[in-house]
Protein backbone atom coordinates (compact mmCIF):
# COMPACT_ATOMS: atom_id res chain seq x y z
CA UNK A 1 0.00 0.00 0.00
CA UNK A 2 1.13 3.53 -0.72
CA UNK A 3 1.65 5.73 2.33
CA UNK A 4 1.79 9.52 2.42
CA UNK A 5 3.34 11.39 5.35
CA UNK A 6 1.83 14.81 6.04
CA UNK A 7 4.26 16.85 8.14
CA UNK A 8 7.93 16.00 8.65
CA UNK A 9 9.00 16.64 12.24
CA UNK A 10 10.09 14.02 14.76
CA UNK A 11 6.87 12.05 14.32
CA UNK A 12 7.00 12.21 10.51
CA UNK A 13 10.52 10.81 10.58
CA UNK A 14 9.34 8.08 12.97
CA UNK A 15 6.60 7.08 10.52
CA UNK A 16 9.13 7.09 7.65
CA UNK A 17 11.33 4.64 9.57
CA UNK A 18 8.33 2.39 10.32
CA UNK A 19 7.14 2.35 6.70
CA UNK A 20 10.58 1.03 5.65
CA UNK A 21 10.21 -1.84 8.08
CA UNK A 22 6.81 -2.97 6.77
CA UNK A 23 7.31 -4.93 3.54
CA UNK A 24 3.76 -4.32 2.31
CA UNK A 25 4.15 -0.51 2.49
CA UNK A 26 5.82 2.00 0.22
CA UNK A 27 6.34 5.65 1.02
CA UNK A 28 4.78 7.54 -1.90
CA UNK A 29 5.49 11.13 -0.84
CA UNK A 30 6.16 13.44 2.08
CA UNK A 31 4.00 16.57 2.23
CA UNK A 32 5.24 19.74 3.88
CA UNK A 33 4.06 23.29 4.47
CA UNK A 34 7.68 24.41 4.24
CA UNK A 35 9.57 24.90 0.98
CA UNK A 36 9.99 21.31 -0.28
CA UNK A 37 13.51 22.08 -1.51
CA UNK A 38 14.54 22.85 2.07
CA UNK A 39 13.68 19.34 3.25
CA UNK A 40 15.99 16.34 3.02
CA UNK A 41 14.27 13.07 3.90
CA UNK A 42 15.80 9.69 4.73
CA UNK A 43 14.17 7.66 1.94
CA UNK A 44 15.75 7.84 -1.52
CA UNK A 45 13.73 8.56 -4.64
CA UNK A 46 10.65 9.70 -2.76
CA UNK A 47 9.38 13.19 -3.57
CA UNK A 48 8.86 15.97 -1.04
CA UNK A 49 5.75 17.83 -2.10
CA UNK A 50 4.27 21.14 -1.05
CA UNK A 51 0.93 20.79 0.71
CA UNK A 52 -0.34 23.27 -1.90
CA UNK A 53 0.00 20.54 -4.52
CA UNK A 54 -1.62 17.75 -2.54
CA UNK A 55 -4.68 17.35 -4.73
CA UNK A 56 -2.51 15.96 -7.55
CA UNK A 57 -1.86 13.01 -5.21
CA UNK A 58 -5.49 12.19 -4.49
CA UNK A 59 -5.39 8.82 -6.30
CA UNK A 60 -1.76 7.98 -5.56
CA UNK A 61 -1.98 7.61 -1.77
CA UNK A 62 -3.76 4.73 -0.02
CA UNK A 63 -3.38 6.14 3.48
CA UNK A 64 -2.19 9.57 4.59
CA UNK A 65 -0.52 9.57 8.01
CA UNK A 66 -0.92 13.06 9.47
CA UNK A 67 1.99 14.11 11.66
CA UNK A 68 0.86 17.50 12.90
CA UNK A 69 0.44 18.82 16.44
CA UNK A 70 -2.72 18.30 18.45
CA UNK A 71 -3.07 21.89 19.69
CA UNK A 72 -3.82 23.63 16.39
CA UNK A 73 -2.83 21.45 13.40
CA UNK A 74 -4.87 18.27 13.66
CA UNK A 75 -8.30 19.80 14.46
CA UNK A 76 -8.06 21.47 11.02
CA UNK A 77 -5.93 19.03 9.04
CA UNK A 78 -7.61 15.71 9.77
CA UNK A 79 -11.20 16.61 8.79
CA UNK A 80 -9.92 18.49 5.76
CA UNK A 81 -7.68 15.65 4.53
CA UNK A 82 -10.38 13.05 5.23
CA UNK A 83 -12.37 14.68 2.43
CA UNK A 84 -9.86 13.21 -0.05
CA UNK A 85 -7.77 10.53 1.65
CA UNK A 86 -7.92 7.68 4.10
CA UNK A 87 -6.18 9.16 7.13
CA UNK A 88 -4.55 8.30 10.45
CA UNK A 89 -3.71 10.85 13.13
CA UNK A 90 -2.34 10.88 16.68
CA UNK A 91 -4.66 13.51 18.18
CA UNK A 92 -3.90 13.41 21.91
CA UNK A 93 -5.99 16.13 23.50
CA UNK A 94 -8.05 13.63 25.50
CA UNK A 95 -10.84 15.97 26.56
CA UNK A 96 -11.57 17.08 22.98
CA UNK A 97 -11.52 13.66 21.35
CA UNK A 98 -15.34 13.38 21.00
CA UNK A 99 -15.54 16.70 19.11
CA UNK A 100 -12.60 15.84 16.87
CA UNK A 101 -14.11 12.41 16.22
CA UNK A 102 -17.45 13.92 15.18
CA UNK A 103 -15.79 16.43 12.84
CA UNK A 104 -13.69 13.78 11.12
CA UNK A 105 -16.54 11.27 10.98
CA UNK A 106 -18.79 13.69 9.12
CA UNK A 107 -16.18 14.42 6.44
CA UNK A 108 -15.09 10.79 6.07
CA UNK A 109 -18.64 9.53 5.68
CA UNK A 110 -19.47 12.20 3.09
CA UNK A 111 -16.34 11.34 1.12
CA UNK A 112 -16.43 7.56 1.65
CA UNK A 113 -13.00 7.47 3.25
CA UNK A 114 -11.77 5.68 6.37
CA UNK A 115 -10.21 7.71 9.16
CA UNK A 116 -8.55 6.71 12.42
CA UNK A 117 -7.91 9.35 15.08
CA UNK A 118 -6.01 9.36 18.37
CA UNK A 119 -3.65 6.54 17.50
CA UNK A 120 -0.20 6.06 19.07
CA UNK A 121 0.48 4.88 22.61
CA UNK A 122 -1.51 7.26 24.82
CA UNK A 123 -4.07 7.59 23.39
CA UNK A 124 -3.61 4.33 21.53
CA UNK A 125 -1.98 1.20 22.94
CA UNK A 126 -2.53 2.41 26.52
CA UNK A 127 -6.22 3.04 25.78
CA UNK A 128 -6.59 -0.47 24.35
CA UNK A 129 -5.07 -1.95 27.46
CA UNK A 130 -7.29 0.13 29.72
CA UNK A 131 -10.33 -1.17 27.83
CA UNK A 132 -9.31 -4.84 27.76
CA UNK A 133 -8.28 -4.85 31.43
CA UNK A 134 -11.43 -3.06 32.53
CA UNK A 135 -13.66 -5.46 30.59
CA UNK A 136 -11.91 -8.51 32.01
CA UNK A 137 -11.77 -7.27 35.62
CA UNK A 138 -14.93 -5.20 36.18
CA UNK A 139 -14.25 -4.93 39.93
CA UNK A 140 -10.94 -3.14 39.96
CA UNK A 141 -8.91 0.04 39.78
CA UNK A 142 -6.89 1.54 36.92
CA UNK A 143 -3.55 3.25 37.18
CA UNK A 144 -1.53 4.86 34.41
CA UNK A 145 2.08 5.84 35.06
CA UNK A 146 4.21 7.71 32.54
CA UNK A 147 7.97 7.73 32.17
CA UNK A 148 10.73 7.82 32.70
CA UNK A 149 10.53 10.05 29.68
CA UNK A 150 10.75 13.47 28.13
CA UNK A 151 7.60 15.59 28.25
CA UNK A 152 7.74 18.10 25.42
CA UNK A 153 4.96 20.19 26.94
CA UNK A 154 6.72 20.55 30.28
CA UNK A 155 10.08 21.23 28.59
CA UNK A 156 8.45 23.98 26.54
CA UNK A 157 6.89 25.50 29.66
CA UNK A 158 10.32 25.86 31.25
CA UNK A 159 11.79 27.36 28.08
CA UNK A 160 9.26 30.18 28.27
CA UNK A 161 10.76 31.37 31.61
CA UNK A 162 12.97 34.44 31.37
CA UNK A 163 16.66 33.59 31.47
CA UNK A 164 16.23 29.99 30.24
CA UNK A 165 18.11 29.04 27.07
CA UNK A 166 17.10 25.38 26.88
CA UNK A 167 15.36 22.83 29.09
CA UNK A 168 14.47 19.19 29.25
CA UNK A 169 11.87 17.77 31.63
CA UNK A 170 11.66 14.08 32.53
CA UNK A 171 8.46 12.66 33.99
CA UNK A 172 9.45 9.94 36.46
CA UNK A 173 7.00 7.45 37.95
CA UNK A 174 7.24 6.88 41.70
CA UNK A 175 8.49 3.28 41.94
CA UNK A 176 7.10 2.72 45.44
CA UNK A 177 3.59 3.53 44.24
CA UNK A 178 3.92 1.20 41.26
CA UNK A 179 5.13 -1.61 43.51
CA UNK A 180 2.16 -1.21 45.85
CA UNK A 181 -0.22 -1.53 42.91
CA UNK A 182 1.66 -4.45 41.38
CA UNK A 183 1.19 -6.18 44.73
CA UNK A 184 -2.56 -5.86 44.39
CA UNK A 185 -3.18 -2.76 46.53
CA UNK A 186 -5.69 -0.20 45.26
CA UNK A 187 -4.63 3.08 46.90
CA UNK A 188 -6.03 6.52 46.08
CA UNK A 189 -2.97 8.42 44.91
CA UNK A 190 -2.37 12.14 44.45
CA UNK A 191 -0.44 13.48 41.47
CA UNK A 192 2.58 13.91 43.76
CA UNK A 193 2.43 10.30 44.89
CA UNK A 194 2.44 8.99 41.33
CA UNK A 195 5.03 11.09 39.47
CA UNK A 196 8.15 13.18 40.05
CA UNK A 197 9.46 15.82 37.66
CA UNK A 198 13.18 16.18 36.93
CA UNK A 199 14.22 19.32 35.08
CA UNK A 200 17.55 20.02 33.36
CA UNK A 201 17.99 23.67 32.53
CA UNK A 202 20.55 25.73 30.62
CA UNK A 203 20.43 29.32 31.96
CA UNK A 204 21.68 32.50 30.34
CA UNK A 205 25.00 33.81 31.63
CA UNK A 206 24.31 35.85 34.75
CA UNK A 207 20.67 34.74 35.07
CA UNK A 208 19.21 34.46 38.58
CA UNK A 209 19.09 30.68 39.00
CA UNK A 210 17.19 30.83 42.29
CA UNK A 211 14.41 32.80 40.63
CA UNK A 212 14.28 30.35 37.69
CA UNK A 213 14.11 27.40 40.08
CA UNK A 214 11.30 29.08 42.05
CA UNK A 215 9.32 29.86 38.91
CA UNK A 216 9.60 26.25 37.78
CA UNK A 217 8.70 24.45 40.99
CA UNK A 218 5.77 26.80 41.69
CA UNK A 219 4.28 26.76 38.19
CA UNK A 220 0.60 25.79 38.61
CA UNK A 221 -0.59 22.51 37.03
CA UNK A 222 2.76 21.83 35.38
CA UNK A 223 5.03 21.56 38.44
CA UNK A 224 3.43 22.81 41.66
CA UNK A 225 1.49 19.57 42.32
CA UNK A 226 4.67 17.45 42.02
CA UNK A 227 8.02 16.99 43.71
CA UNK A 228 10.23 18.76 41.21
CA UNK A 229 14.02 18.86 41.02
CA UNK A 230 15.86 21.47 38.95
CA UNK A 231 19.46 20.89 37.82
CA UNK A 232 21.35 23.58 35.93
CA UNK A 233 23.67 22.23 33.25
CA UNK A 234 25.74 23.57 30.35
CA UNK A 235 24.57 23.56 26.75
CA UNK A 236 27.27 20.97 25.98
CA UNK A 237 25.90 18.63 28.63
CA UNK A 238 22.36 19.19 27.33
CA UNK A 239 23.40 18.17 23.83
CA UNK A 240 25.47 15.25 24.98
CA UNK A 241 23.16 13.66 27.55
CA UNK A 242 19.66 14.92 26.78
CA UNK A 243 19.25 14.88 23.01
CA UNK A 244 17.18 11.69 22.87
CA UNK A 245 13.41 11.41 23.38
CA UNK A 246 12.89 8.31 25.52
CA UNK A 247 9.52 7.64 27.13
CA UNK A 248 7.22 4.89 28.25
CA UNK A 249 5.05 3.96 31.16
CA UNK A 250 2.65 1.40 32.53
CA UNK A 251 -1.09 0.81 32.51
CA UNK A 252 -1.94 -1.32 35.53
CA UNK A 253 -5.30 -2.70 36.57
CA UNK A 254 -5.76 -4.60 39.78
CA UNK A 255 -9.02 -6.44 40.18
CA UNK A 256 -10.70 -8.78 42.58
CA UNK A 257 -12.21 -12.18 41.91
CA UNK A 258 -13.41 -15.10 44.00
CA UNK A 259 -15.56 -15.52 47.06
CA UNK A 260 -15.46 -12.38 49.23
CA UNK A 261 -12.95 -10.85 46.77
CA UNK A 262 -10.32 -13.24 48.07
CA UNK A 263 -8.06 -13.11 45.00
CA UNK A 264 -6.13 -10.22 43.47
CA UNK A 265 -5.44 -10.23 39.75
CA UNK A 266 -2.97 -7.74 38.30
CA UNK A 267 -2.65 -6.84 34.61
CA UNK A 268 0.23 -4.59 33.56
CA UNK A 269 1.08 -3.25 30.12
CA UNK A 270 4.47 -1.59 30.11
CA UNK A 271 6.36 0.34 27.45
CA UNK A 272 10.08 1.14 27.67
CA UNK A 273 10.87 3.31 24.66
CA UNK A 274 14.24 4.64 23.55
CA UNK A 275 12.40 6.89 21.12
CA UNK A 276 8.88 8.15 21.69
CA UNK A 277 8.33 9.53 18.14
CA UNK A 278 9.65 6.38 16.46
CA UNK A 279 7.41 4.15 18.57
CA UNK A 280 4.40 6.37 17.93
CA UNK A 281 5.24 6.29 14.23
CA UNK A 282 5.39 2.50 14.36
CA UNK A 283 1.90 2.32 15.87
CA UNK A 284 0.54 4.71 13.23
CA UNK A 285 2.03 2.61 10.43
CA UNK A 286 0.53 -0.64 11.77
CA UNK A 287 -2.88 1.02 12.01
CA UNK A 288 -2.52 2.47 8.50
CA UNK A 289 -2.63 -1.15 7.31
CA UNK A 290 -5.93 -1.66 9.12
CA UNK A 291 -7.35 1.60 7.76
CA UNK A 292 -6.45 0.58 4.22
CA UNK A 293 -8.09 -2.83 4.62
CA UNK A 294 -11.25 -1.35 6.14
CA UNK A 295 -11.44 1.19 3.34
CA UNK A 296 -11.11 -1.59 0.74
CA UNK A 297 -14.05 -3.35 2.41
CA UNK A 298 -16.14 -0.18 2.28
CA UNK A 299 -16.02 0.38 6.05
CA UNK A 300 -15.98 4.18 5.96
CA UNK A 301 -16.18 6.93 8.59
CA UNK A 302 -14.12 7.75 11.65
CA UNK A 303 -12.74 4.95 13.84
CA UNK A 304 -10.84 4.67 17.08
CA UNK A 305 -8.44 1.88 18.03
CA UNK A 306 -11.40 0.38 19.92
CA UNK A 307 -13.25 -0.25 16.66
CA UNK A 308 -10.52 -2.19 14.89
CA UNK A 309 -10.21 -5.98 15.17
CA UNK A 310 -6.60 -6.90 16.02
CA UNK A 311 -6.22 -9.16 12.95
CA UNK A 312 -6.55 -6.08 10.71
CA UNK A 313 -3.16 -4.85 11.96
CA UNK A 314 -1.21 -7.94 11.09
CA UNK A 315 0.90 -8.77 8.06
CA UNK A 316 -0.09 -12.40 8.58
CA UNK A 317 -3.15 -14.04 7.08
CA UNK A 318 -5.97 -15.27 9.27
CA UNK A 319 -4.81 -18.89 8.77
CA UNK A 320 -1.24 -18.01 9.75
CA UNK A 321 -2.47 -16.19 12.84
CA UNK A 322 -4.57 -19.17 13.95
CA UNK A 323 -1.71 -21.60 13.36
CA UNK A 324 1.16 -19.61 14.85
CA UNK A 325 0.09 -16.57 16.85
CA UNK A 326 -2.96 -17.69 18.85
CA UNK B 1 -27.75 -11.41 28.57
CA UNK B 2 -28.37 -14.93 29.80
CA UNK B 3 -25.27 -17.05 30.32
CA UNK B 4 -25.08 -20.82 30.55
CA UNK B 5 -22.08 -22.60 32.08
CA UNK B 6 -21.36 -26.03 30.64
CA UNK B 7 -19.16 -27.98 33.08
CA UNK B 8 -18.59 -27.03 36.70
CA UNK B 9 -14.97 -27.57 37.70
CA UNK B 10 -12.48 -24.85 38.68
CA UNK B 11 -13.04 -22.96 35.43
CA UNK B 12 -16.83 -23.19 35.63
CA UNK B 13 -16.72 -21.74 39.14
CA UNK B 14 -14.44 -18.98 37.84
CA UNK B 15 -16.97 -18.09 35.15
CA UNK B 16 -19.76 -18.11 37.73
CA UNK B 17 -17.85 -15.56 39.82
CA UNK B 18 -17.22 -13.38 36.76
CA UNK B 19 -20.86 -13.43 35.66
CA UNK B 20 -21.87 -12.08 39.09
CA UNK B 21 -19.49 -9.14 38.60
CA UNK B 22 -20.91 -8.12 35.21
CA UNK B 23 -24.19 -6.22 35.71
CA UNK B 24 -25.46 -6.97 32.19
CA UNK B 25 -25.20 -10.74 32.68
CA UNK B 26 -27.37 -13.27 34.44
CA UNK B 27 -26.48 -16.88 35.04
CA UNK B 28 -29.37 -18.88 33.58
CA UNK B 29 -28.23 -22.42 34.36
CA UNK B 30 -25.23 -24.64 35.01
CA UNK B 31 -25.08 -27.83 32.93
CA UNK B 32 -23.32 -30.93 34.21
CA UNK B 33 -22.68 -34.49 33.09
CA UNK B 34 -22.83 -35.51 36.74
CA UNK B 35 -25.99 -36.04 38.71
CA UNK B 36 -27.36 -32.46 39.08
CA UNK B 37 -28.48 -33.20 42.63
CA UNK B 38 -24.85 -33.85 43.60
CA UNK B 39 -23.79 -30.34 42.64
CA UNK B 40 -24.01 -27.29 44.90
CA UNK B 41 -23.26 -24.04 43.09
CA UNK B 42 -22.46 -20.60 44.51
CA UNK B 43 -25.36 -18.70 42.91
CA UNK B 44 -28.76 -18.88 44.56
CA UNK B 45 -31.90 -19.74 42.63
CA UNK B 46 -30.07 -20.91 39.53
CA UNK B 47 -30.84 -24.45 38.35
CA UNK B 48 -28.25 -27.17 37.84
CA UNK B 49 -29.35 -29.14 34.80
CA UNK B 50 -28.24 -32.46 33.37
CA UNK B 51 -26.57 -32.13 29.99
CA UNK B 52 -29.14 -34.70 28.80
CA UNK B 53 -31.82 -32.01 29.14
CA UNK B 54 -29.93 -29.22 27.44
CA UNK B 55 -32.20 -28.93 24.40
CA UNK B 56 -34.98 -27.58 26.61
CA UNK B 57 -32.70 -24.56 27.14
CA UNK B 58 -32.06 -23.81 23.47
CA UNK B 59 -33.95 -20.50 23.56
CA UNK B 60 -33.16 -19.56 27.13
CA UNK B 61 -29.40 -19.10 26.82
CA UNK B 62 -27.76 -16.23 24.93
CA UNK B 63 -24.20 -17.53 25.28
CA UNK B 64 -23.00 -20.91 26.52
CA UNK B 65 -19.55 -20.80 28.13
CA UNK B 66 -18.03 -24.25 27.78
CA UNK B 67 -15.77 -25.20 30.65
CA UNK B 68 -14.47 -28.59 29.56
CA UNK B 69 -10.92 -29.82 29.10
CA UNK B 70 -8.97 -29.34 25.89
CA UNK B 71 -7.66 -32.89 25.59
CA UNK B 72 -10.93 -34.72 24.96
CA UNK B 73 -13.95 -32.58 25.98
CA UNK B 74 -13.80 -29.44 23.85
CA UNK B 75 -13.04 -31.03 20.44
CA UNK B 76 -16.43 -32.78 20.80
CA UNK B 77 -18.41 -30.34 22.91
CA UNK B 78 -17.81 -27.05 21.14
CA UNK B 79 -18.83 -28.05 17.58
CA UNK B 80 -21.77 -29.97 18.96
CA UNK B 81 -23.04 -27.12 21.18
CA UNK B 82 -22.46 -24.56 18.40
CA UNK B 83 -25.26 -26.29 16.50
CA UNK B 84 -27.71 -24.83 19.03
CA UNK B 85 -26.03 -22.06 21.03
CA UNK B 86 -23.65 -19.15 20.76
CA UNK B 87 -20.57 -20.54 22.48
CA UNK B 88 -17.23 -19.56 24.02
CA UNK B 89 -14.49 -22.04 24.86
CA UNK B 90 -10.89 -21.96 26.15
CA UNK B 91 -9.38 -24.60 23.85
CA UNK B 92 -5.64 -24.42 24.55
CA UNK B 93 -4.03 -27.15 22.47
CA UNK B 94 -2.13 -24.63 20.31
CA UNK B 95 -1.08 -27.02 17.56
CA UNK B 96 -4.64 -28.23 16.93
CA UNK B 97 -6.36 -24.84 16.93
CA UNK B 98 -6.79 -24.67 13.12
CA UNK B 99 -8.60 -28.02 13.04
CA UNK B 100 -10.81 -27.14 16.01
CA UNK B 101 -11.57 -23.76 14.44
CA UNK B 102 -12.63 -25.38 11.15
CA UNK B 103 -14.87 -27.90 12.93
CA UNK B 104 -16.60 -25.23 14.99
CA UNK B 105 -16.85 -22.79 12.08
CA UNK B 106 -18.70 -25.33 9.93
CA UNK B 107 -21.32 -26.04 12.59
CA UNK B 108 -21.75 -22.40 13.62
CA UNK B 109 -22.24 -21.23 10.05
CA UNK B 110 -24.78 -23.98 9.33
CA UNK B 111 -26.71 -23.09 12.49
CA UNK B 112 -26.26 -19.28 12.29
CA UNK B 113 -24.61 -19.10 15.69
CA UNK B 114 -21.51 -17.20 16.82
CA UNK B 115 -18.64 -19.14 18.38
CA UNK B 116 -15.37 -18.03 19.95
CA UNK B 117 -12.65 -20.60 20.58
CA UNK B 118 -9.32 -20.48 22.43
CA UNK B 119 -10.21 -17.64 24.73
CA UNK B 120 -8.55 -17.06 28.12
CA UNK B 121 -5.03 -15.78 28.72
CA UNK B 122 -2.82 -18.14 26.73
CA UNK B 123 -4.30 -18.57 24.22
CA UNK B 124 -6.22 -15.33 24.63
CA UNK B 125 -4.84 -12.14 26.16
CA UNK B 126 -1.25 -13.28 25.58
CA UNK B 127 -2.05 -14.01 21.92
CA UNK B 128 -3.57 -10.55 21.50
CA UNK B 129 -0.48 -8.95 22.92
CA UNK B 130 1.81 -11.03 20.72
CA UNK B 131 -0.17 -9.86 17.68
CA UNK B 132 -0.31 -6.17 18.61
CA UNK B 133 3.38 -6.04 19.56
CA UNK B 134 4.46 -7.89 16.43
CA UNK B 135 2.41 -5.59 14.18
CA UNK B 136 3.79 -2.45 15.84
CA UNK B 137 7.43 -3.60 15.92
CA UNK B 138 7.98 -5.74 12.79
CA UNK B 139 11.75 -5.91 13.40
CA UNK B 140 11.89 -7.63 16.76
CA UNK B 141 11.82 -10.77 18.85
CA UNK B 142 9.05 -12.28 20.95
CA UNK B 143 9.38 -13.92 24.32
CA UNK B 144 6.70 -15.54 26.44
CA UNK B 145 7.45 -16.43 30.06
CA UNK B 146 5.02 -18.29 32.26
CA UNK B 147 4.78 -18.24 36.05
CA UNK B 148 5.31 -18.25 38.80
CA UNK B 149 2.35 -20.56 38.68
CA UNK B 150 0.89 -24.02 39.03
CA UNK B 151 0.96 -26.19 35.92
CA UNK B 152 -1.80 -28.77 36.18
CA UNK B 153 -0.28 -30.89 33.40
CA UNK B 154 3.09 -31.12 35.11
CA UNK B 155 1.47 -31.75 38.50
CA UNK B 156 -0.55 -34.59 36.98
CA UNK B 157 2.58 -36.08 35.38
CA UNK B 158 4.22 -36.32 38.81
CA UNK B 159 1.11 -37.85 40.37
CA UNK B 160 1.31 -40.73 37.89
CA UNK B 161 4.70 -41.82 39.33
CA UNK B 162 4.57 -44.87 41.62
CA UNK B 163 4.74 -43.91 45.28
CA UNK B 164 3.41 -40.37 44.79
CA UNK B 165 0.29 -39.44 46.74
CA UNK B 166 0.00 -35.80 45.66
CA UNK B 167 2.11 -33.23 43.82
CA UNK B 168 2.16 -29.59 42.85
CA UNK B 169 4.49 -28.20 40.17
CA UNK B 170 5.32 -24.50 39.86
CA UNK B 171 6.66 -23.13 36.61
CA UNK B 172 9.09 -20.32 37.47
CA UNK B 173 10.49 -17.85 34.94
CA UNK B 174 14.24 -17.20 35.10
CA UNK B 175 14.42 -13.57 36.27
CA UNK B 176 17.89 -12.96 34.78
CA UNK B 177 16.62 -13.89 31.31
CA UNK B 178 13.60 -11.61 31.68
CA UNK B 179 15.81 -8.72 32.77
CA UNK B 180 18.09 -9.13 29.74
CA UNK B 181 15.09 -8.94 27.44
CA UNK B 182 13.54 -6.02 29.29
CA UNK B 183 16.83 -4.21 28.70
CA UNK B 184 16.42 -4.64 24.95
CA UNK B 185 18.61 -7.69 24.35
CA UNK B 186 17.35 -10.35 21.94
CA UNK B 187 19.07 -13.56 23.05
CA UNK B 188 18.30 -17.04 21.75
CA UNK B 189 17.22 -18.90 24.87
CA UNK B 190 16.88 -22.62 25.56
CA UNK B 191 13.97 -23.98 27.59
CA UNK B 192 16.35 -24.29 30.56
CA UNK B 193 17.39 -20.65 30.29
CA UNK B 194 13.79 -19.44 30.35
CA UNK B 195 12.03 -21.50 33.03
CA UNK B 196 12.72 -23.51 36.16
CA UNK B 197 10.44 -26.17 37.61
CA UNK B 198 9.76 -26.46 41.34
CA UNK B 199 8.00 -29.62 42.49
CA UNK B 200 6.36 -30.29 45.85
CA UNK B 201 5.63 -33.96 46.39
CA UNK B 202 3.82 -36.01 49.02
CA UNK B 203 5.23 -39.56 48.94
CA UNK B 204 3.71 -42.76 50.31
CA UNK B 205 5.10 -43.97 53.62
CA UNK B 206 8.26 -45.93 52.88
CA UNK B 207 8.45 -44.91 49.22
CA UNK B 208 11.93 -44.58 47.68
CA UNK B 209 12.28 -40.81 47.47
CA UNK B 210 15.52 -40.92 45.52
CA UNK B 211 13.84 -42.97 42.80
CA UNK B 212 10.85 -40.62 42.69
CA UNK B 213 13.15 -37.61 42.43
CA UNK B 214 15.12 -39.30 39.61
CA UNK B 215 11.96 -40.17 37.71
CA UNK B 216 10.74 -36.59 37.94
CA UNK B 217 13.91 -34.72 36.93
CA UNK B 218 14.60 -37.13 34.04
CA UNK B 219 11.06 -37.21 32.64
CA UNK B 220 11.40 -36.33 28.93
CA UNK B 221 9.74 -33.10 27.70
CA UNK B 222 8.12 -32.38 31.08
CA UNK B 223 11.22 -31.99 33.27
CA UNK B 224 14.46 -33.20 31.63
CA UNK B 225 14.99 -29.99 29.60
CA UNK B 226 14.72 -27.82 32.75
CA UNK B 227 16.46 -27.25 36.05
CA UNK B 228 14.04 -29.01 38.36
CA UNK B 229 13.92 -29.04 42.13
CA UNK B 230 11.95 -31.63 44.09
CA UNK B 231 10.90 -31.02 47.68
CA UNK B 232 9.11 -33.70 49.67
CA UNK B 233 6.44 -32.39 52.03
CA UNK B 234 3.64 -33.74 54.18
CA UNK B 235 0.02 -33.82 53.09
CA UNK B 236 -0.75 -31.21 55.75
CA UNK B 237 1.83 -28.84 54.28
CA UNK B 238 0.47 -29.48 50.78
CA UNK B 239 -3.03 -28.52 51.89
CA UNK B 240 -1.89 -25.53 53.88
CA UNK B 241 0.59 -23.95 51.46
CA UNK B 242 -0.24 -25.26 48.00
CA UNK B 243 -4.01 -25.33 47.68
CA UNK B 244 -4.27 -22.20 45.52
CA UNK B 245 -3.85 -21.98 41.74
CA UNK B 246 -1.79 -18.85 41.11
CA UNK B 247 -0.28 -18.22 37.70
CA UNK B 248 0.73 -15.50 35.31
CA UNK B 249 3.59 -14.57 33.07
CA UNK B 250 4.85 -12.03 30.59
CA UNK B 251 4.72 -11.52 26.85
CA UNK B 252 7.68 -9.33 25.90
CA UNK B 253 8.61 -8.02 22.48
CA UNK B 254 11.79 -6.06 21.91
CA UNK B 255 12.08 -4.27 18.60
CA UNK B 256 14.39 -1.92 16.81
CA UNK B 257 13.61 1.44 15.24
CA UNK B 258 15.62 4.36 13.92
CA UNK B 259 18.61 4.79 11.68
CA UNK B 260 20.87 1.71 11.83
CA UNK B 261 18.49 0.18 14.43
CA UNK B 262 19.79 2.67 16.98
CA UNK B 263 16.76 2.52 19.30
CA UNK B 264 15.34 -0.35 21.33
CA UNK B 265 11.64 -0.42 22.10
CA UNK B 266 10.28 -2.88 24.66
CA UNK B 267 6.63 -3.85 25.08
CA UNK B 268 5.68 -6.05 28.03
CA UNK B 269 2.30 -7.45 28.99
CA UNK B 270 2.39 -9.03 32.41
CA UNK B 271 -0.18 -10.98 34.40
CA UNK B 272 0.13 -11.70 38.12
CA UNK B 273 -2.81 -13.90 39.02
CA UNK B 274 -3.83 -15.19 42.43
CA UNK B 275 -6.26 -17.53 40.71
CA UNK B 276 -5.72 -18.85 37.20
CA UNK B 277 -9.22 -20.32 36.74
CA UNK B 278 -10.96 -17.19 38.05
CA UNK B 279 -8.97 -14.95 35.72
CA UNK B 280 -9.60 -17.26 32.77
CA UNK B 281 -13.29 -17.27 33.68
CA UNK B 282 -13.24 -13.46 33.74
CA UNK B 283 -11.82 -13.32 30.22
CA UNK B 284 -14.41 -15.81 28.97
CA UNK B 285 -17.24 -13.73 30.47
CA UNK B 286 -16.01 -10.50 28.87
CA UNK B 287 -15.80 -12.22 25.49
CA UNK B 288 -19.25 -13.75 25.95
CA UNK B 289 -20.53 -10.15 25.80
CA UNK B 290 -18.80 -9.68 22.43
CA UNK B 291 -20.12 -12.99 21.11
CA UNK B 292 -23.65 -12.05 22.06
CA UNK B 293 -23.37 -8.66 20.34
CA UNK B 294 -21.87 -10.17 17.18
CA UNK B 295 -24.61 -12.77 17.10
CA UNK B 296 -27.27 -10.04 17.43
CA UNK B 297 -25.70 -8.32 14.39
CA UNK B 298 -25.79 -11.54 12.37
CA UNK B 299 -22.02 -12.02 12.45
CA UNK B 300 -22.03 -15.82 12.60
CA UNK B 301 -19.35 -18.52 12.41
CA UNK B 302 -16.24 -19.22 14.43
CA UNK B 303 -14.08 -16.34 15.69
CA UNK B 304 -10.80 -15.95 17.51
CA UNK B 305 -9.87 -13.09 19.83
CA UNK B 306 -8.07 -11.60 16.80
CA UNK B 307 -11.39 -11.09 15.00
CA UNK B 308 -13.14 -9.13 17.73
CA UNK B 309 -12.93 -5.34 17.95
CA UNK B 310 -12.03 -4.30 21.52
CA UNK B 311 -15.15 -2.12 21.90
CA UNK B 312 -17.32 -5.25 21.69
CA UNK B 313 -15.98 -6.37 25.09
CA UNK B 314 -16.88 -3.25 26.98
CA UNK B 315 -19.88 -2.45 29.13
CA UNK B 316 -19.47 1.19 28.06
CA UNK B 317 -21.07 2.69 24.98
CA UNK B 318 -18.97 3.92 22.09
CA UNK B 319 -19.52 7.53 23.18
CA UNK B 320 -18.46 6.77 26.74
CA UNK B 321 -15.35 4.99 25.50
CA UNK B 322 -14.35 7.96 23.32
CA UNK B 323 -14.94 10.43 26.12
CA UNK B 324 -13.35 8.55 29.02
CA UNK B 325 -11.30 5.53 27.97
CA UNK B 326 -9.39 6.62 24.86
Interface residues (C-beta under 8 A of the other chain):
Chain A: X14 X17 X18 X21 X22 X23 X42 X94 X97 X98 X101 X118 X123 X125 X127 X128 X129 X130 X131 X132 X134 X135 X136 X137 X138 X139 X182 X184 X255 X257 X258 X259 X262 X263 X264 X265 X266 X267 X268 X269 X270 X271 X272 X273 X274 X275 X278 X279 X281 X282 X283 X286 X289 X304 X305 X306 X307 X308 X309 X310 X311 X313 X314 X315 X318 X319 X321 X322 X323 X325 X326
Chain B: X14 X17 X18 X21 X22 X42 X94 X97 X98 X101 X118 X123 X125 X127 X128 X129 X130 X131 X132 X134 X135 X136 X137 X138 X139 X182 X184 X255 X257 X258 X259 X262 X263 X264 X265 X266 X267 X268 X269 X270 X271 X272 X273 X274 X275 X278 X279 X281 X282 X283 X286 X289 X304 X305 X306 X307 X308 X309 X310 X311 X313 X314 X315 X318 X319 X321 X322 X323 X325 X326
